Amino acid sequence: MERELLNPSGVHPPQAHYSHVARAGNTLYIAGQLAMDPAGAVVGLGDARAQARQCYRNLATILAHYDGSFRHLVKTTTYITHWGYRPLVAAARDEVFPAPPYPANTLVVVQGLAEPHFLVEIEGIAVLD
């Protein structure tokens, strides 16, 4: 099975030693995406919905690199730093997935993410056609 570890253009360079995506055959394992624009600037300080939107933009950019789209996502894991952010992140998710079928999702409330200003992180698994 062909494998690839990559940091596609259009998403910020990782701040640590990891790849944004690991591809094994037609399956993409996408690392947790934070609210950072392509230049590495934080988007949506203090705004969980804006941060979730940026996380989804990053996922879309990675999927597009492989000629994929949100319809290829089969599983997402969403991390938030406060349970009160749930409706804000759900609203951003509804913009991306306005109708079924929806990918499987796990929502986890955590004490913190990579840096204190990050409120949301979303990772995904996609299967390409």
C-alpha positions as CSV (number, residue, x, y, z in Angstrom):
1,M,0.0,0.0,0.0
2,E,1.4,3.4,-1.0
3,R,2.0,5.8,1.9
4,E,2.7,9.5,2.2
5,L,3.3,12.0,5.0
6,L,2.8,15.5,3.8
7,N,2.2,19.2,4.7
8,P,0.1,20.5,1.8
9,S,0.5,24.1,0.7
10,G,-2.3,26.3,1.8
11,V,-2.1,25.3,5.5
12,H,0.2,26.7,8.1
13,P,3.5,24.8,8.6
14,P,3.3,22.6,11.7
15,Q,4.7,24.1,14.9
16,A,6.1,20.8,16.0
17,H,7.5,17.7,14.3
18,Y,4.4,16.2,12.6
19,S,2.7,16.0,9.3
20,H,-0.7,17.5,8.6
21,V,-1.7,14.4,6.7
22,A,-0.7,10.7,6.5
23,R,-2.1,9.0,3.5
24,A,-2.3,5.2,3.3
25,G,-3.8,4.1,0.0
26,N,-7.1,6.0,-0.3
27,T,-7.3,6.8,3.4
28,L,-6.2,10.2,4.8
29,Y,-5.5,10.6,8.4
30,I,-5.6,14.4,9.0
31,A,-3.9,15.8,12.1
32,G,-5.9,18.1,14.4
33,Q,-6.3,21.4,12.7
34,L,-6.2,24.6,14.7
35,A,-7.5,28.1,14.0
36,M,-4.4,29.2,12.1
37,D,-4.3,30.8,8.6
38,P,-1.8,29.7,6.0
39,A,0.8,32.2,7.4
40,G,0.5,30.8,10.9
41,A,-1.5,33.6,12.4
42,V,-4.3,32.7,14.9
43,V,-7.8,33.3,13.6
44,G,-10.8,34.1,15.9
45,L,-9.1,34.9,19.2
46,G,-11.8,34.3,21.8
47,D,-14.4,33.1,19.3
48,A,-15.0,29.4,19.2
49,R,-17.2,29.6,16.1
50,A,-14.6,31.5,14.1
51,Q,-11.9,29.1,15.2
52,A,-14.0,26.1,14.2
53,R,-14.6,27.7,10.8
54,Q,-10.9,28.1,10.3
55,C,-10.3,24.5,11.4
56,Y,-12.8,23.4,8.7
57,R,-11.1,25.6,6.1
58,N,-7.8,23.9,6.9
59,L,-9.4,20.5,6.5
60,A,-11.0,21.6,3.2
61,T,-7.6,22.7,1.9
62,I,-6.0,19.4,2.8
63,L,-8.8,17.4,1.3
64,A,-8.6,19.5,-1.9
65,H,-4.9,18.7,-2.2
66,Y,-6.1,15.1,-2.9
67,D,-9.0,16.2,-5.0
68,G,-11.3,15.5,-2.1
69,S,-14.0,17.3,-0.3
70,F,-16.0,17.2,3.0
71,R,-18.0,14.3,1.5
72,H,-14.9,12.2,1.8
73,L,-14.7,12.6,5.6
74,V,-15.9,9.5,7.4
75,K,-14.8,10.5,10.9
76,T,-13.9,13.7,12.8
77,T,-12.9,14.3,16.3
78,T,-13.6,17.7,17.7
79,Y,-11.8,19.0,20.8
80,I,-13.1,22.1,22.7
81,T,-11.7,23.7,25.8
82,H,-15.1,24.5,27.4
83,W,-18.5,22.7,27.2
84,G,-20.1,26.1,26.5
85,Y,-18.4,26.2,23.1
86,R,-20.4,23.2,21.9
87,P,-23.3,25.2,20.3
88,L,-20.9,27.6,18.6
89,V,-18.8,24.7,17.1
90,A,-22.0,22.9,16.2
91,A,-23.1,25.9,14.2
92,A,-19.9,26.0,12.3
93,R,-20.2,22.3,11.6
94,D,-23.7,22.8,10.3
95,E,-22.3,25.2,7.8
96,V,-20.0,22.5,6.5
97,F,-22.5,19.6,6.8
98,P,-26.0,21.2,6.3
99,A,-27.7,17.8,5.6
100,P,-27.1,14.1,5.9
101,P,-25.1,12.1,5.4
102,Y,-22.9,13.2,8.3
103,P,-19.5,11.8,9.2
104,A,-19.1,10.0,12.5
105,N,-17.9,12.5,15.1
106,T,-16.5,12.4,18.7
107,L,-16.6,15.6,20.8
108,V,-14.1,15.9,23.6
109,V,-13.9,18.6,26.2
110,V,-10.3,19.1,27.2
111,Q,-8.5,21.3,29.7
112,G,-6.3,22.9,27.0
113,L,-4.9,22.6,23.5
114,A,-1.4,23.4,22.1
115,E,-1.6,27.1,23.3
116,P,-4.0,28.9,25.6
117,H,-5.7,31.0,22.8
118,F,-6.8,27.9,20.9
119,L,-10.4,26.9,21.8
120,V,-11.1,24.3,19.1
121,E,-9.2,21.6,17.3
122,I,-10.6,19.2,14.7
123,E,-9.0,16.2,13.2
124,G,-10.4,13.9,10.5
125,I,-10.2,10.6,8.6
126,A,-11.2,10.7,4.9
127,V,-11.6,7.9,2.3
128,L,-11.0,9.1,-1.2
129,D,-12.9,7.6,-4.2
